[in-house]
């Protein structure tokens, strides 16, 4: 049971780290140029949603690697 609690904390930390890294990586992209003048809030919201999606996908990839590497022990 304690293992599940530790994994929940690790997954939460990884998700926040991936969110920060995806925001940092997507900063140079100017979403405001894709929208009409006066629609900066919509561009910021699009930036947030795309960042959350990228962070989710990256963290799911890391979680999959964690699960697979923990199963390698069963091979030997």
Biopython code that builds the backbone (N, CA, C, O; Angstrom):
import numpy as np
from Bio.PDB.StructureBuilder import StructureBuilder

atoms = [
    (1, "UNK", "N", (0.816, -1.184, 0.000)),
    (1, "UNK", "CA", (0.000, 0.000, 0.000)),
    (1, "UNK", "C", (0.869, 1.262, 0.000)),
    (1, "UNK", "O", (0.527, 2.266, -0.625)),
    (2, "UNK", "N", (1.977, 1.193, 0.698)),
    (2, "UNK", "CA", (2.877, 2.349, 0.752)),
    (2, "UNK", "C", (3.488, 2.615, -0.626)),
    (2, "UNK", "O", (3.759, 3.762, -0.982)),
    (3, "UNK", "N", (3.702, 1.546, -1.396)),
    (3, "UNK", "CA", (4.254, 1.690, -2.744)),
    (3, "UNK", "C", (3.349, 2.563, -3.618)),
    (3, "UNK", "O", (3.833, 3.382, -4.399)),
    (4, "UNK", "N", (2.036, 2.381, -3.480)),
    (4, "UNK", "CA", (1.090, 3.164, -4.279)),
    (4, "UNK", "C", (1.150, 4.639, -3.909)),
    (4, "UNK", "O", (1.038, 5.504, -4.777)),
    (5, "UNK", "N", (1.325, 4.928, -2.629)),
    (5, "UNK", "CA", (1.431, 6.315, -2.194)),
    (5, "UNK", "C", (2.684, 6.980, -2.724)),
    (5, "UNK", "O", (2.654, 8.136, -3.147)),
    (6, "UNK", "N", (3.786, 6.245, -2.700)),
    (6, "UNK", "CA", (5.052, 6.781, -3.219)),
    (6, "UNK", "C", (4.953, 6.997, -4.719)),
    (6, "UNK", "O", (5.427, 8.010, -5.233)),
    (7, "UNK", "N", (4.346, 6.062, -5.420)),
    (7, "UNK", "CA", (4.201, 6.224, -6.865)),
    (7, "UNK", "C", (3.280, 7.392, -7.208)),
    (7, "UNK", "O", (3.502, 8.075, -8.208)),
    (8, "UNK", "N", (2.263, 7.629, -6.404)),
    (8, "UNK", "CA", (1.376, 8.774, -6.644)),
    (8, "UNK", "C", (2.141, 10.082, -6.482)),
    (8, "UNK", "O", (1.945, 11.015, -7.261)),
    (9, "UNK", "N", (2.996, 10.155, -5.491)),
    (9, "UNK", "CA", (3.802, 11.369, -5.289)),
    (9, "UNK", "C", (4.787, 11.546, -6.439)),
    (9, "UNK", "O", (4.954, 12.653, -6.950)),
    (10, "UNK", "N", (5.437, 10.462, -6.845)),
    (10, "UNK", "CA", (6.403, 10.535, -7.946)),
    (10, "UNK", "C", (5.705, 10.964, -9.239)),
    (10, "UNK", "O", (6.221, 11.806, -9.974)),
    (11, "UNK", "N", (4.548, 10.392, -9.511)),
    (11, "UNK", "CA", (3.819, 10.747, -10.740)),
    (11, "UNK", "C", (3.356, 12.203, -10.721)),
    (11, "UNK", "O", (3.364, 12.868, -11.757)),
    (12, "UNK", "N", (2.955, 12.695, -9.560)),
    (12, "UNK", "CA", (2.551, 14.099, -9.458)),
    (12, "UNK", "C", (3.732, 15.026, -9.697)),
    (12, "UNK", "O", (3.602, 16.033, -10.394)),
    (13, "UNK", "N", (4.878, 14.695, -9.126)),
    (13, "UNK", "CA", (6.077, 15.512, -9.323)),
    (13, "UNK", "C", (6.508, 15.494, -10.783)),
    (13, "UNK", "O", (6.854, 16.534, -11.345)),
    (14, "UNK", "N", (6.489, 14.324, -11.391)),
    (14, "UNK", "CA", (6.866, 14.213, -12.809)),
    (14, "UNK", "C", (5.917, 15.027, -13.680)),
    (14, "UNK", "O", (6.353, 15.690, -14.621)),
    (15, "UNK", "N", (4.636, 14.983, -13.378)),
    (15, "UNK", "CA", (3.662, 15.741, -14.161)),
    (15, "UNK", "C", (3.905, 17.246, -14.060)),
    (15, "UNK", "O", (3.830, 17.954, -15.065)),
    (16, "UNK", "N", (4.196, 17.738, -12.859)),
    (16, "UNK", "CA", (4.485, 19.160, -12.698)),
    (16, "UNK", "C", (5.787, 19.555, -13.393)),
    (16, "UNK", "O", (5.879, 20.634, -13.977)),
    (17, "UNK", "N", (6.780, 18.690, -13.331)),
    (17, "UNK", "CA", (8.053, 18.978, -14.019)),
    (17, "UNK", "C", (7.832, 19.018, -15.528)),
    (17, "UNK", "O", (8.357, 19.902, -16.204)),
    (18, "UNK", "N", (7.070, 18.083, -16.057)),
    (18, "UNK", "CA", (6.797, 18.082, -17.496)),
    (18, "UNK", "C", (5.961, 19.297, -17.909)),
    (18, "UNK", "O", (6.144, 19.831, -19.004)),
    (19, "UNK", "N", (5.050, 19.734, -17.045)),
    (19, "UNK", "CA", (4.273, 20.932, -17.335)),
    (19, "UNK", "C", (5.187, 22.149, -17.415)),
    (19, "UNK", "O", (5.067, 22.965, -18.329)),
    (20, "UNK", "N", (6.100, 22.266, -16.452)),
    (20, "UNK", "CA", (7.043, 23.388, -16.462)),
    (20, "UNK", "C", (7.933, 23.339, -17.708)),
    (20, "UNK", "O", (8.142, 24.359, -18.365)),
    (21, "UNK", "N", (8.453, 22.160, -18.028)),
    (21, "UNK", "CA", (9.344, 22.043, -19.184)),
    (21, "UNK", "C", (8.608, 22.304, -20.501)),
    (21, "UNK", "O", (9.175, 22.898, -21.419)),
    (22, "UNK", "N", (7.361, 21.867, -20.598)),
    (22, "UNK", "CA", (6.633, 22.127, -21.835)),
    (22, "UNK", "C", (6.282, 23.612, -21.964)),
    (22, "UNK", "O", (6.267, 24.148, -23.073)),
    (23, "UNK", "N", (6.002, 24.276, -20.849)),
    (23, "UNK", "CA", (5.778, 25.726, -20.915)),
    (23, "UNK", "C", (7.056, 26.454, -21.326)),
    (23, "UNK", "O", (7.026, 27.385, -22.131)),
    (24, "UNK", "N", (8.169, 26.015, -20.765)),
    (24, "UNK", "CA", (9.454, 26.633, -21.096)),
    (24, "UNK", "C", (9.804, 26.414, -22.571)),
    (24, "UNK", "O", (10.321, 27.316, -23.230)),
    (25, "UNK", "N", (9.525, 25.229, -23.078)),
    (25, "UNK", "CA", (9.876, 24.910, -24.457)),
    (25, "UNK", "C", (8.960, 25.610, -25.460)),
    (25, "UNK", "O", (9.379, 25.888, -26.584)),
    (26, "UNK", "N", (7.730, 25.897, -25.074)),
    (26, "UNK", "CA", (6.780, 26.498, -26.008)),
    (26, "UNK", "C", (6.715, 28.022, -25.891)),
    (26, "UNK", "O", (5.953, 28.657, -26.620)),
    (27, "UNK", "N", (7.492, 28.616, -24.997)),
    (27, "UNK", "CA", (7.491, 30.070, -24.839)),
    (27, "UNK", "C", (7.804, 30.820, -26.133)),
    (27, "UNK", "O", (7.147, 31.821, -26.417)),
    (28, "UNK", "N", (8.774, 30.379, -26.923)),
    (28, "UNK", "CA", (9.106, 31.158, -28.129)),
    (28, "UNK", "C", (8.002, 31.174, -29.190)),
    (28, "UNK", "O", (8.020, 32.030, -30.075)),
    (29, "UNK", "N", (7.064, 30.266, -29.122)),
    (29, "UNK", "CA", (5.994, 30.222, -30.121)),
    (29, "UNK", "C", (5.010, 31.343, -29.826)),
    (29, "UNK", "O", (4.506, 31.454, -28.709)),
    (30, "UNK", "N", (4.741, 32.160, -30.812)),
    (30, "UNK", "CA", (3.837, 33.301, -30.656)),
    (30, "UNK", "C", (2.442, 32.931, -31.148)),
    (30, "UNK", "O", (2.133, 33.056, -32.333)),
    (31, "UNK", "N", (1.605, 32.474, -30.217)),
    (31, "UNK", "CA", (0.245, 32.104, -30.564)),
    (31, "UNK", "C", (-0.613, 33.335, -30.861)),
    (31, "UNK", "O", (-1.641, 33.227, -31.530)),
    (32, "UNK", "N", (-0.194, 34.505, -30.367)),
    (32, "UNK", "CA", (-0.972, 35.727, -30.586)),
    (32, "UNK", "C", (-1.057, 36.085, -32.060)),
    (32, "UNK", "O", (-2.028, 36.704, -32.496)),
    (33, "UNK", "N", (-0.052, 35.702, -32.827)),
    (33, "UNK", "CA", (-0.039, 36.025, -34.256)),
    (33, "UNK", "C", (-1.099, 35.237, -35.029)),
    (33, "UNK", "O", (-1.480, 35.642, -36.128)),
    (34, "UNK", "N", (-1.572, 34.145, -34.489)),
    (34, "UNK", "CA", (-2.564, 33.325, -35.161)),
    (34, "UNK", "C", (-3.985, 33.832, -34.937)),
    (34, "UNK", "O", (-4.919, 33.385, -35.603)),
    (35, "UNK", "N", (-4.152, 34.775, -33.990)),
    (35, "UNK", "CA", (-5.470, 35.267, -33.628)),
    (35, "UNK", "C", (-5.627, 36.720, -34.056)),
    (35, "UNK", "O", (-4.643, 37.416, -34.307)),
    (36, "UNK", "N", (-6.852, 37.158, -34.133)),
    (36, "UNK", "CA", (-7.131, 38.549, -34.468)),
    (36, "UNK", "C", (-6.725, 39.449, -33.313)),
    (36, "UNK", "O", (-6.573, 38.997, -32.179)),
    (37, "UNK", "N", (-6.553, 40.712, -33.614)),
    (37, "UNK", "CA", (-6.192, 41.689, -32.586)),
    (37, "UNK", "C", (-7.314, 41.761, -31.558)),
    (37, "UNK", "O", (-8.493, 41.800, -31.909)),
    (38, "UNK", "N", (-6.936, 41.776, -30.298)),
    (38, "UNK", "CA", (-7.918, 41.838, -29.224)),
    (38, "UNK", "C", (-8.319, 40.485, -28.676)),
    (38, "UNK", "O", (-9.146, 40.404, -27.768)),
    (39, "UNK", "N", (-7.745, 39.420, -29.215)),
    (39, "UNK", "CA", (-8.083, 38.069, -28.755)),
    (39, "UNK", "C", (-6.872, 37.412, -28.088)),
    (39, "UNK", "O", (-6.599, 36.230, -28.300)),
    (40, "UNK", "N", (-6.161, 38.186, -27.289)),
    (40, "UNK", "CA", (-4.968, 37.665, -26.622)),
    (40, "UNK", "C", (-5.315, 36.617, -25.567)),
    (40, "UNK", "O", (-4.551, 35.678, -25.343)),
    (41, "UNK", "N", (-6.464, 36.781, -24.923)),
    (41, "UNK", "CA", (-6.874, 35.812, -23.895)),
    (41, "UNK", "C", (-7.111, 34.429, -24.502)),
    (41, "UNK", "O", (-6.760, 33.414, -23.901)),
    (42, "UNK", "N", (-7.698, 34.395, -25.676)),
    (42, "UNK", "CA", (-7.910, 33.111, -26.342)),
    (42, "UNK", "C", (-6.583, 32.475, -26.727)),
    (42, "UNK", "O", (-6.433, 31.256, -26.644)),
    (43, "UNK", "N", (-5.627, 33.283, -27.144)),
    (43, "UNK", "CA", (-4.302, 32.765, -27.488)),
    (43, "UNK", "C", (-3.598, 32.216, -26.250)),
    (43, "UNK", "O", (-2.924, 31.188, -26.320)),
    (44, "UNK", "N", (-3.752, 32.894, -25.129)),
    (44, "UNK", "CA", (-3.149, 32.413, -23.885)),
    (44, "UNK", "C", (-3.809, 31.111, -23.430)),
    (44, "UNK", "O", (-3.142, 30.216, -22.911)),
    (45, "UNK", "N", (-5.114, 31.015, -23.626)),
    (45, "UNK", "CA", (-5.818, 29.789, -23.263)),
    (45, "UNK", "C", (-5.398, 28.623, -24.156)),
    (45, "UNK", "O", (-5.232, 27.500, -23.680)),
    (46, "UNK", "N", (-5.226, 28.893, -25.447)),
    (46, "UNK", "CA", (-4.733, 27.862, -26.361)),
    (46, "UNK", "C", (-3.334, 27.414, -25.953)),
    (46, "UNK", "O", (-3.026, 26.222, -25.965)),
    (47, "UNK", "N", (-2.495, 28.375, -25.594)),
    (47, "UNK", "CA", (-1.140, 28.060, -25.120)),
    (47, "UNK", "C", (-1.191, 27.153, -23.898)),
    (47, "UNK", "O", (-0.438, 26.184, -23.807)),
    (48, "UNK", "N", (-2.073, 27.466, -22.965)),
    (48, "UNK", "CA", (-2.204, 26.667, -21.754)),
    (48, "UNK", "C", (-2.671, 25.252, -22.060)),
    (48, "UNK", "O", (-2.129, 24.289, -21.517)),
    (49, "UNK", "N", (-3.680, 25.116, -22.933)),
    (49, "UNK", "CA", (-4.198, 23.790, -23.257)),
    (49, "UNK", "C", (-3.184, 22.945, -24.035)),
    (49, "UNK", "O", (-3.048, 21.748, -23.782)),
    (50, "UNK", "N", (-2.489, 23.555, -24.964)),
    (50, "UNK", "CA", (-1.461, 22.816, -25.706)),
    (50, "UNK", "C", (-0.333, 22.406, -24.772)),
    (50, "UNK", "O", (0.191, 21.297, -24.875)),
    (51, "UNK", "N", (0.037, 23.288, -23.871)),
    (51, "UNK", "CA", (1.082, 22.968, -22.895)),
    (51, "UNK", "C", (0.657, 21.819, -21.992)),
    (51, "UNK", "O", (1.455, 20.927, -21.704)),
    (52, "UNK", "N", (-0.592, 21.837, -21.544)),
    (52, "UNK", "CA", (-1.078, 20.743, -20.702)),
    (52, "UNK", "C", (-1.094, 19.430, -21.475)),
    (52, "UNK", "O", (-0.766, 18.383, -20.917)),
    (53, "UNK", "N", (-1.471, 19.471, -22.747)),
    (53, "UNK", "CA", (-1.485, 18.256, -23.558)),
    (53, "UNK", "C", (-0.097, 17.683, -23.771)),
    (53, "UNK", "O", (0.105, 16.473, -23.670)),
    (54, "UNK", "N", (0.853, 18.549, -24.064)),
    (54, "UNK", "CA", (2.235, 18.086, -24.259)),
    (54, "UNK", "C", (2.792, 17.533, -22.956)),
    (54, "UNK", "O", (3.470, 16.506, -22.961)),
    (55, "UNK", "N", (2.514, 18.202, -21.839)),
    (55, "UNK", "CA", (2.991, 17.731, -20.537)),
    (55, "UNK", "C", (2.383, 16.374, -20.198)),
    (55, "UNK", "O", (3.068, 15.498, -19.670)),
    (56, "UNK", "N", (1.102, 16.200, -20.499)),
    (56, "UNK", "CA", (0.442, 14.923, -20.229)),
    (56, "UNK", "C", (1.066, 13.801, -21.059)),
    (56, "UNK", "O", (1.360, 12.727, -20.534)),
    (57, "UNK", "N", (1.264, 14.048, -22.339)),
    (57, "UNK", "CA", (1.853, 13.024, -23.205)),
    (57, "UNK", "C", (3.276, 12.675, -22.781)),
    (57, "UNK", "O", (3.649, 11.502, -22.762)),
    (58, "UNK", "N", (4.063, 13.681, -22.443)),
    (58, "UNK", "CA", (5.444, 13.424, -22.014)),
    (58, "UNK", "C", (5.476, 12.663, -20.696)),
    (58, "UNK", "O", (6.285, 11.749, -20.531)),
    (59, "UNK", "N", (4.612, 13.024, -19.758)),
    (59, "UNK", "CA", (4.602, 12.316, -18.482)),
    (59, "UNK", "C", (4.086, 10.891, -18.644)),
    (59, "UNK", "O", (4.572, 9.984, -17.969)),
    (60, "UNK", "N", (3.112, 10.676, -19.525)),
    (60, "UNK", "CA", (2.637, 9.313, -19.770)),
    (60, "UNK", "C", (3.736, 8.443, -20.366)),
    (60, "UNK", "O", (3.833, 7.256, -20.053)),
    (61, "UNK", "N", (4.562, 9.031, -21.221)),
    (61, "UNK", "CA", (5.689, 8.302, -21.778)),
    (61, "UNK", "C", (6.676, 7.909, -20.673)),
    (61, "UNK", "O", (7.177, 6.785, -20.659)),
    (62, "UNK", "N", (6.946, 8.813, -19.769)),
    (62, "UNK", "CA", (7.859, 8.514, -18.657)),
    (62, "UNK", "C", (7.252, 7.456, -17.745)),
    (62, "UNK", "O", (7.959, 6.559, -17.287)),
    (63, "UNK", "N", (5.946, 7.546, -17.473)),
    (63, "UNK", "CA", (5.293, 6.538, -16.630)),
    (63, "UNK", "C", (5.345, 5.162, -17.280)),
    (63, "UNK", "O", (5.537, 4.155, -16.597)),
    (64, "UNK", "N", (5.175, 5.117, -18.585)),
    (64, "UNK", "CA", (5.259, 3.847, -19.309)),
    (64, "UNK", "C", (6.660, 3.265, -19.194)),
    (64, "UNK", "O", (6.822, 2.065, -18.972)),
    (65, "UNK", "N", (7.661, 4.107, -19.344)),
    (65, "UNK", "CA", (9.037, 3.630, -19.183)),
    (65, "UNK", "C", (9.286, 3.123, -17.767)),
    (65, "UNK", "O", (9.961, 2.111, -17.581)),
    (66, "UNK", "N", (8.747, 3.817, -16.770)),
    (66, "UNK", "CA", (8.902, 3.370, -15.388)),
    (66, "UNK", "C", (8.257, 2.007, -15.174)),
    (66, "UNK", "O", (8.837, 1.136, -14.526)),
    (67, "UNK", "N", (7.069, 1.824, -15.714)),
    (67, "UNK", "CA", (6.383, 0.539, -15.568)),
    (67, "UNK", "C", (7.128, -0.587, -16.290)),
    (67, "UNK", "O", (7.270, -1.690, -15.762)),
    (68, "UNK", "N", (7.598, -0.294, -17.493)),
    (68, "UNK", "CA", (8.314, -1.326, -18.252)),
    (68, "UNK", "C", (9.628, -1.706, -17.593)),
    (68, "UNK", "O", (9.975, -2.885, -17.531)),
    (69, "UNK", "N", (10.359, -0.721, -17.102)),
    (69, "UNK", "CA", (11.634, -1.043, -16.459)),
    (69, "UNK", "C", (11.430, -1.786, -15.145)),
    (69, "UNK", "O", (12.276, -2.594, -14.759)),
    (70, "UNK", "N", (10.328, -1.530, -14.456)),
    (70, "UNK", "CA", (10.071, -2.289, -13.231)),
    (70, "UNK", "C", (9.698, -3.736, -13.541)),
    (70, "UNK", "O", (9.863, -4.610, -12.690)),
    (71, "UNK", "N", (9.197, -3.999, -14.745)),
    (71, "UNK", "CA", (8.843, -5.361, -15.127)),
    (71, "UNK", "C", (10.043, -6.148, -15.655)),
    (71, "UNK", "O", (9.982, -7.374, -15.744)),
    (72, "UNK", "N", (11.125, -5.465, -16.006)),
    (72, "UNK", "CA", (12.327, -6.165, -16.452)),
    (72, "UNK", "C", (12.915, -7.048, -15.360)),
    (72, "UNK", "O", (13.579, -8.043, -15.650)),
    (73, "UNK", "N", (12.675, -6.691, -14.127)),
    (73, "UNK", "CA", (13.172, -7.479, -13.012)),
    (73, "UNK", "C", (12.566, -8.884, -13.038)),
    (73, "UNK", "O", (13.199, -9.849, -12.609)),
    (74, "UNK", "N", (11.354, -8.988, -13.539)),
    (74, "UNK", "CA", (10.687, -10.294, -13.583)),
    (74, "UNK", "C", (11.304, -11.245, -14.599)),
    (74, "UNK", "O", (11.077, -12.454, -14.538)),
    (75, "UNK", "N", (12.082, -10.706, -15.531)),
    (75, "UNK", "CA", (12.713, -11.559, -16.529)),
    (75, "UNK", "C", (13.855, -12.404, -15.965)),
    (75, "UNK", "O", (14.147, -13.488, -16.471)),
    (76, "UNK", "N", (14.487, -11.901, -14.929)),
    (76, "UNK", "CA", (15.682, -12.585, -14.419)),
    (76, "UNK", "C", (15.437, -13.218, -13.086)),
    (76, "UNK", "O", (16.340, -13.833, -12.519)),
]
sb = StructureBuilder()
sb.init_structure("model")
sb.init_model(0)
sb.init_chain("A")
sb.init_seg("    ")
for serial, (resi, resn, name, xyz) in enumerate(atoms, 1):
    if name == "N":
        sb.init_residue(resn, " ", resi, " ")
    sb.init_atom(name, np.array(xyz, "f"), 0.0, 1.0, " ", f" {name:<3s}", serial, name[0])
structure = sb.get_structure()
